[in-house]
Structures are given as structure tokens and as C-alpha cells.
Amino acid sequence: MADPARARKLAKRISQIVASAIEHEVKDARLDYVTITDTKVTGDLHDATVYYTVLGEKLDSVPDFAGAAAALESARGMLRTKVGQGTGVRYTPTLTFVADTIPEESKRIEDLLAKAREADAEVARQATGAQHAGDVDPYKAPREEAEDDELAEEESRG
């Protein structure tokens, strides 16, 4: 089992090598909008999982995840060779490419937060000018008449 700090350093280096190779050396148009977001390396340094995201050509266009996955799969051997040359480790880790879901999840969370803000604004709008349903002071003190009646009964007994 390798040192966790060494695994983190190797993962960072693999991210840099793969991103650079995709940008400069792999000649596949499907990888033009691919960004490497993170890499995780197993404790034995034999397997690396490379996370990527795909952007659309334009802001409102749908990204081609299937094309990017196929292009990364076809370039896996060449990318592993580049990782082996760039890291200098005894055993070059196998590369697994996984689409990163963080952008979609962050958009979903932003949408949920926007809905919550709208609901809070609606509640605040309804609360303006509203009055409490009960009395102003729901915690009334006991009536003083009852205390006077109890004192009178005690005096009459005693």
C-alpha cells in the first residue's frame, strides 16, 4: 500500500498529463470540449479513475457525452503510454474514464435553492400585514378573582 500523499501527487500528475495529451496530441474532434476534472488513484497505484466533463459547442447546446466517451476509450492506450512516460513509476496505472456528474448536480442544487428562495419570498409576502390568530398575549396570568375566592374559603373554614 502506497502512501496516500504519494497517491494524491500521482493522481494530480496523471490529470495534468491526460489533459495536456488530450489538448495537444490526440487528434479527435470529439475531445475538443472535454475537460479533466479529477483523478483518483487506488492505494496500490495500479488503477486510476479519471473524471471528465464535456461542454457543448455553445452555451445552450447539449454536450456529446457518448462521443467523448468513445473517443477517450479509443485513446486509452496512447494516454496510458503518455502517463507511463510522464510519471516514471514502475507500474503504469490502468486508466478508467468516468463522466463527472458534478456540473449537473450543481445545476440541480442551484435550481432547488432558487425554488426555496421563491417559496421564502412568497411566505414573507403573505406574512406582511398578517395578524396572530389568538390573543396578543396567549400566556395570561391566572385570574385574580380565583385567588380572592380561595382566600375567602380558607378564612371561612378556619
Accessible surface in RSA format (square Angstrom, percent):
REM  Atomic radii and reference values for relative SASA: ProtOr
REM  Chains: A
REM  Algorithm: Lee & Richards
REM  Probe-radius: 1.40
REM  Slices: 20
REM RES _ NUM      All-atoms   Total-Side   Main-Chain    Non-polar    All polar
REM                ABS   REL    ABS   REL    ABS   REL    ABS   REL    ABS   REL
RES MET A   1   205.48 106.4 127.49  84.4  77.98 185.7 104.25  88.6 101.22 134.1
RES ALA A   2    22.50  20.7   5.47   8.4  17.03  38.7  15.80  22.3   6.69  17.7
RES ASP A   3    86.12  60.3  74.44  74.1  11.68  27.6  33.06  77.8  53.06  52.9
RES PRO A   4    90.19  65.7  84.44  77.0   5.75  20.9  89.53  73.9   0.65   4.1
RES ALA A   5    35.30  32.5  33.74  52.1   1.56   3.5  34.21  48.2   1.09   2.9
RES ARG A   6   125.64  52.8 122.89  62.6   2.75   6.5  41.86  57.2  83.77  50.8
RES ALA A   7    11.96  11.0  11.29  17.4   0.67   1.5  11.66  16.4   0.30   0.8
RES ARG A   8   159.21  66.8 151.42  77.2   7.80  18.6  76.49 104.5  82.72  50.1
RES LYS A   9   150.96  73.6 143.27  87.9   7.69  18.3  90.02  81.0  60.94  64.9
RES LEU A  10    14.55   8.1  10.50   7.5   4.05  10.2  14.02   9.8   0.53   1.4
RES ALA A  11     8.66   8.0   8.44  13.0   0.22   0.5   8.66  12.2   0.00   0.0
RES LYS A  12   139.27  67.9 132.84  81.5   6.43  15.3  81.60  73.4  57.67  61.4
RES ARG A  13   104.00  43.7 102.85  52.4   1.16   2.8  35.65  48.7  68.35  41.4
RES ILE A  14     0.00   0.0   0.00   0.0   0.00   0.0   0.00   0.0   0.00   0.0
RES SER A  15    22.42  18.9  21.54  28.8   0.87   2.0  19.15  40.8   3.27   4.6
RES GLN A  16    88.59  49.5  79.27  57.9   9.32  22.2  38.91  82.8  49.68  37.7
RES ILE A  17    17.32   9.9  12.78   9.5   4.54  10.9  16.37  11.8   0.95   2.6
RES VAL A  18     0.13   0.1   0.00   0.0   0.13   0.3   0.13   0.1   0.00   0.0
RES ALA A  19    40.38  37.1  35.46  54.7   4.92  11.2  37.28  52.5   3.10   8.2
RES SER A  20    52.57  44.4  48.53  64.8   4.04   9.3  28.73  61.2  23.83  33.4
RES ALA A  21     2.76   2.5   1.87   2.9   0.89   2.0   2.36   3.3   0.40   1.1
RES ILE A  22    12.76   7.3   6.30   4.7   6.46  15.6   6.30   4.5   6.46  17.5
RES GLU A  23   131.68  75.6  98.65  74.6  33.04  78.7  37.93  73.4  93.76  76.5
RES HIS A  24   112.65  61.6  96.74  67.2  15.91  40.7  61.51  63.4  51.15  59.5
RES GLU A  25    80.05  46.0  61.20  46.3  18.85  44.9  30.88  59.7  49.17  40.1
RES VAL A  26    21.37  14.1   9.74   8.8  11.64  28.0  11.91  10.4   9.46  25.7
RES LYS A  27   178.90  87.3 138.33  84.9  40.56  96.6 111.41 100.3  67.49  71.9
RES ASP A  28    34.17  23.9  25.47  25.3   8.71  20.6  12.82  30.2  21.36  21.3
RES ALA A  29    81.88  75.3  61.95  95.6  19.93  45.3  65.53  92.3  16.35  43.3
RES ARG A  30   104.30  43.8  87.65  44.7  16.66  39.7  45.30  61.9  59.01  35.8
RES LEU A  31     5.47   3.0   1.35   1.0   4.11  10.3   1.73   1.2   3.74  10.1
RES ASP A  32   101.13  70.8  67.99  67.7  33.13  78.3  18.57  43.7  82.55  82.3
RES TYR A  33    95.83  44.7  90.58  51.5   5.25  13.7  61.00  45.8  34.83  42.9
RES VAL A  34    17.77  11.7   0.01   0.0  17.77  42.8   0.01   0.0  17.77  48.2
RES THR A  35    64.35  45.8  60.69  61.5   3.66   8.7  49.18  66.1  15.18  22.9
RES ILE A  36    25.46  14.5   3.16   2.4  22.30  53.7   3.16   2.3  22.30  60.5
RES THR A  37    63.12  44.9  27.23  27.6  35.90  85.5  33.03  44.4  30.09  45.5
RES ASP A  38    57.43  40.2  54.67  54.4   2.75   6.5  17.50  41.2  39.93  39.8
RES THR A  39     6.74   4.8   0.11   0.1   6.63  15.8   0.11   0.1   6.63  10.0
RES LYS A  40   119.11  58.1 115.62  70.9   3.49   8.3  72.24  65.0  46.87  49.9
RES VAL A  41    21.54  14.2   0.06   0.1  21.48  51.8   1.05   0.9  20.49  55.6
RES THR A  42    61.90  44.0  53.28  54.0   8.62  20.5  61.32  82.4   0.58   0.9
RES GLY A  43    24.27  29.9   0.00   N/A  24.27  29.9  11.22  30.8  13.05  29.2
RES ASP A  44    80.21  56.2  65.42  65.1  14.79  35.0  34.07  80.2  46.14  46.0
RES LEU A  45    17.58   9.8  17.12  12.3   0.46   1.1  17.12  12.0   0.46   1.2
RES HIS A  46    76.05  41.6  75.91  52.8   0.14   0.4  41.55  42.8  34.50  40.1
RES ASP A  47    63.10  44.2  62.62  62.3   0.48   1.1  16.66  39.2  46.45  46.3
RES ALA A  48     0.51   0.5   0.00   0.0   0.51   1.2   0.23   0.3   0.28   0.7
RES THR A  49    36.41  25.9  36.34  36.8   0.08   0.2   7.95  10.7  28.46  43.0
RES VAL A  50     0.00   0.0   0.00   0.0   0.00   0.0   0.00   0.0   0.00   0.0
RES TYR A  51    60.70  28.3  60.70  34.5   0.00   0.0  27.18  20.4  33.52  41.3
RES TYR A  52     6.91   3.2   6.91   3.9   0.00   0.0   0.01   0.0   6.90   8.5
RES THR A  53    11.95   8.5  11.95  12.1   0.00   0.0   9.76  13.1   2.20   3.3
RES VAL A  54     8.27   5.4   4.48   4.1   3.79   9.1   4.48   3.9   3.79  10.3
RES LEU A  55   108.27  60.3 104.82  75.0   3.45   8.7 106.12  74.5   2.15   5.8
RES GLY A  56    17.89  22.1   0.00   N/A  17.89  22.1   2.24   6.1  15.66  35.1
RES GLU A  57   134.14  77.0 107.55  81.4  26.59  63.3  22.84  44.2 111.30  90.9
RES LYS A  58   149.94  73.1 139.82  85.8  10.13  24.1  91.02  81.9  58.93  62.8
RES LEU A  59   188.78 105.1 154.39 110.5  34.39  86.4 158.97 111.6  29.81  80.2
RES ASP A  60   133.12  93.2  97.72  97.3  35.40  83.7  50.86 119.7  82.26  82.0
RES SER A  61    43.87  37.1  27.97  37.3  15.90  36.6  35.62  75.9   8.25  11.6
RES VAL A  62   134.03  88.2 109.92  99.5  24.11  58.1 111.17  96.6  22.85  62.0
RES PRO A  63    37.88  27.6  29.88  27.2   7.99  29.0  30.85  25.5   7.02  43.7
RES ASP A  64    83.44  58.5  74.63  74.3   8.81  20.8  41.63  98.0  41.82  41.7
RES PHE A  65    68.91  34.5  65.25  40.4   3.66   9.5  65.40  39.7   3.50  10.0
RES ALA A  66    80.60  74.1  64.55  99.6  16.05  36.5  73.44 103.4   7.16  19.0
RES GLY A  67    11.31  13.9   0.00   N/A  11.31  13.9  10.53  28.9   0.78   1.8
RES ALA A  68     0.14   0.1   0.00   0.0   0.14   0.3   0.00   0.0   0.14   0.4
RES ALA A  69    45.43  41.8  38.88  60.0   6.55  14.9  40.86  57.5   4.58  12.1
RES ALA A  70    48.53  44.6  36.65  56.6  11.89  27.0  44.20  62.2   4.33  11.5
RES ALA A  71     0.32   0.3   0.00   0.0   0.32   0.7   0.00   0.0   0.32   0.9
RES LEU A  72     0.29   0.2   0.29   0.2   0.00   0.0   0.29   0.2   0.00   0.0
RES GLU A  73    99.34  57.0  89.01  67.3  10.33  24.6  45.21  87.4  54.13  44.2
RES SER A  74    86.80  73.3  46.71  62.3  40.09  92.3  49.37 105.1  37.43  52.4
RES ALA A  75     8.71   8.0   4.49   6.9   4.22   9.6   8.71  12.3   0.00   0.0
RES ARG A  76    71.46  30.0  71.46  36.4   0.00   0.0  32.18  44.0  39.29  23.8
RES GLY A  77    48.11  59.3   0.00   N/A  48.11  59.3  40.23 110.4   7.88  17.7
RES MET A  78    71.96  37.3  61.34  40.6  10.62  25.3  64.44  54.8   7.51  10.0
RES LEU A  79     0.28   0.2   0.13   0.1   0.15   0.4   0.13   0.1   0.15   0.4
RES ARG A  80    77.85  32.7  77.78  39.7   0.06   0.1  19.75  27.0  58.10  35.2
RES THR A  81    74.27  52.8  64.65  65.5   9.63  22.9  48.08  64.6  26.19  39.6
RES LYS A  82    64.54  31.5  62.08  38.1   2.47   5.9  22.29  20.1  42.26  45.0
RES VAL A  83     0.00   0.0   0.00   0.0   0.00   0.0   0.00   0.0   0.00   0.0
RES GLY A  84    18.15  22.4   0.00   N/A  18.15  22.4   8.91  24.5   9.24  20.7
RES GLN A  85   131.19  73.4  95.45  69.8  35.74  85.1  49.05 104.4  82.15  62.3
RES GLY A  86    34.06  42.0   0.00   N/A  34.06  42.0  17.30  47.5  16.77  37.6
RES THR A  87    30.76  21.9   1.01   1.0  29.75  70.9   4.98   6.7  25.78  39.0
RES GLY A  88    67.64  83.4   0.00   N/A  67.64  83.4  34.52  94.7  33.11  74.2
RES VAL A  89    32.80  21.6  16.24  14.7  16.56  39.9  19.69  17.1  13.12  35.6
RES ARG A  90   245.93 103.3 201.80 102.9  44.13 105.1  89.46 122.3 156.47  94.8
RES TYR A  91    96.05  44.8  90.36  51.4   5.69  14.8  65.98  49.6  30.08  37.1
RES THR A  92    31.34  22.3  27.41  27.8   3.93   9.4  10.54  14.2  20.80  31.4
RES PRO A  93     0.00   0.0   0.00   0.0   0.00   0.0   0.00   0.0   0.00   0.0
RES THR A  94    49.55  35.2  49.09  49.8   0.47   1.1  44.69  60.0   4.87   7.4
RES LEU A  95     0.69   0.4   0.00   0.0   0.69   1.7   0.00   0.0   0.69   1.9
RES THR A  96    62.37  44.4  62.37  63.2   0.00   0.0  40.31  54.1  22.06  33.3
RES PHE A  97    30.72  15.4   7.27   4.5  23.45  61.0   7.27   4.4  23.45  67.1
RES VAL A  98    58.76  38.7  55.49  50.2   3.27   7.9  58.76  51.1   0.00   0.0
RES ALA A  99    40.63  37.4  30.42  46.9  10.22  23.2  30.42  42.8  10.22  27.1
RES ASP A 100    13.58   9.5  11.14  11.1   2.44   5.8   1.12   2.6  12.45  12.4
RES THR A 101    86.13  61.3  84.75  85.9   1.39   3.3  58.27  78.3  27.86  42.1
RES ILE A 102   118.20  67.3 116.84  87.0   1.37   3.3 118.20  85.1   0.00   0.0
RES PRO A 103    54.86  40.0  44.78  40.8  10.08  36.6  50.11  41.4   4.75  29.5
RES GLU A 104    84.24  48.4  75.02  56.8   9.22  22.0  66.02 127.7  18.22  14.9
RES GLU A 105    75.37  43.3  75.33  57.0   0.04   0.1  30.35  58.7  45.02  36.8
RES SER A 106    53.95  45.6  49.07  65.5   4.88  11.2  37.91  80.7  16.04  22.5
RES LYS A 107   133.68  65.2 129.09  79.2   4.58  10.9 100.67  90.6  33.00  35.2
RES ARG A 108   123.06  51.7 118.63  60.5   4.43  10.5  62.11  84.9  60.95  36.9
RES ILE A 109    85.76  48.8  85.76  63.9   0.00   0.0  85.76  61.8   0.00   0.0
RES GLU A 110    99.62  57.2  97.56  73.8   2.06   4.9  38.25  74.0  61.37  50.1
RES ASP A 111    66.45  46.5  63.80  63.5   2.65   6.3  20.47  48.2  45.98  45.9
RES LEU A 112    87.52  48.7  82.50  59.0   5.02  12.6  82.97  58.3   4.55  12.2
RES LEU A 113    83.19  46.3  82.66  59.1   0.53   1.3  82.82  58.2   0.38   1.0
RES ALA A 114    38.66  35.5  37.20  57.4   1.46   3.3  38.06  53.6   0.60   1.6
RES LYS A 115   134.75  65.7 129.82  79.7   4.94  11.8  79.31  71.4  55.45  59.1
RES ALA A 116    49.76  45.7  42.11  65.0   7.65  17.4  49.25  69.4   0.51   1.3
RES ARG A 117   141.97  59.6 136.06  69.4   5.91  14.1  73.22 100.1  68.76  41.7
RES GLU A 118   122.41  70.3 112.99  85.5   9.43  22.4  47.19  91.3  75.22  61.4
RES ALA A 119    55.36  50.9  47.14  72.8   8.22  18.7  54.51  76.8   0.85   2.2
RES ASP A 120    96.56  67.6  91.63  91.2   4.93  11.7  26.48  62.3  70.08  69.9
RES ALA A 121    62.63  57.6  50.18  77.4  12.45  28.3  57.96  81.6   4.67  12.4
RES GLU A 122    70.97  40.7  68.09  51.5   2.87   6.8  39.67  76.7  31.30  25.6
RES VAL A 123    97.52  64.2  96.62  87.5   0.90   2.2  96.84  84.1   0.68   1.8
RES ALA A 124    58.21  53.5  50.51  78.0   7.69  17.5  56.62  79.7   1.59   4.2
RES ARG A 125   149.74  62.9 137.90  70.3  11.84  28.2  73.18 100.0  76.56  46.4
RES GLN A 126   113.55  63.5  92.61  67.7  20.94  49.9  32.75  69.7  80.80  61.3
RES ALA A 127    60.86  56.0  44.28  68.3  16.58  37.7  49.07  69.1  11.79  31.2
RES THR A 128   108.35  77.1  84.07  85.2  24.28  57.9  75.84 101.9  32.52  49.2
RES GLY A 129    81.74 100.8   0.00   N/A  81.74 100.8  44.16 121.2  37.58  84.2
RES ALA A 130    70.87  65.2  35.55  54.9  35.32  80.3  45.31  63.8  25.56  67.7
RES GLN A 131   167.63  93.7 133.61  97.6  34.03  81.0  44.43  94.6 123.20  93.4
RES HIS A 132   168.66  92.2 146.02 101.5  22.64  57.9  97.38 100.4  71.28  82.9
RES ALA A 133   117.73 108.2  69.38 107.1  48.35 110.0  79.94 112.6  37.79 100.1
RES GLY A 134    58.46  72.1   0.00   N/A  58.46  72.1  37.65 103.3  20.80  46.6
RES ASP A 135    84.47  59.2  70.02  69.7  14.45  34.2  16.48  38.8  68.00  67.8
RES VAL A 136   154.53 101.7 128.07 115.9  26.46  63.8 131.79 114.5  22.73  61.7
RES ASP A 137    82.36  57.7  78.60  78.2   3.76   8.9  32.81  77.2  49.56  49.4
RES PRO A 138    94.32  68.7  64.66  58.9  29.66 107.8  69.65  57.5  24.66 153.3
RES TYR A 139   188.93  88.2 169.83  96.6  19.10  49.7 127.63  95.9  61.30  75.6
RES LYS A 140   147.99  72.2 119.23  73.2  28.76  68.5  77.55  69.8  70.44  75.0
RES ALA A 141    84.36  77.6  59.28  91.5  25.08  57.1  65.45  92.2  18.91  50.1
RES PRO A 142   107.41  78.3  88.61  80.8  18.80  68.3 100.77  83.2   6.64  41.3
RES ARG A 143   169.38  71.1 158.74  80.9  10.65  25.3  70.96  97.0  98.43  59.7
RES GLU A 144   134.18  77.0 129.37  97.9   4.81  11.5  42.81  82.8  91.37  74.6
RES GLU A 145   114.74  65.9 112.97  85.5   1.77   4.2  42.31  81.8  72.43  59.1
RES ALA A 146    42.01  38.6  38.06  58.7   3.96   9.0  41.67  58.7   0.35   0.9
RES GLU A 147    92.61  53.2  91.25  69.0   1.36   3.2  32.72  63.3  59.90  48.9
RES ASP A 148    89.79  62.9  83.81  83.4   5.98  14.1  27.02  63.6  62.77  62.6
RES ASP A 149    86.33  60.5  83.96  83.6   2.37   5.6  21.34  50.2  64.98  64.8
RES GLU A 150   105.05  60.3 103.42  78.2   1.63   3.9  34.22  66.2  70.83  57.8
RES LEU A 151   103.67  57.7 103.38  74.0   0.29   0.7 103.38  72.6   0.29   0.8
RES ALA A 152    58.68  54.0  50.11  77.3   8.57  19.5  53.59  75.5   5.09  13.5
RES GLU A 153    93.04  53.4  90.95  68.8   2.10   5.0  33.28  64.4  59.76  48.8
RES GLU A 154   103.08  59.2  93.97  71.1   9.10  21.7  29.95  57.9  73.13  59.7
RES GLU A 155   140.80  80.8 116.28  88.0  24.52  58.4  49.84  96.4  90.96  74.3
RES SER A 156    96.78  81.8  55.08  73.5  41.70  96.1  53.14 113.2  43.64  61.1
RES ARG A 157   183.44  77.0 145.10  74.0  38.34  91.3  70.41  96.2 113.02  68.5
RES GLY A 158    99.13 122.2   0.00   N/A  99.13 122.2  54.47 149.5  44.66 100.0
END  Absolute sums over single chains surface
CHAIN  1 A    11831.6       9735.0       2096.6       6767.9       5063.7
END  Absolute sums over all chains
TOTAL         11831.6       9735.0       2096.6       6767.9       5063.7
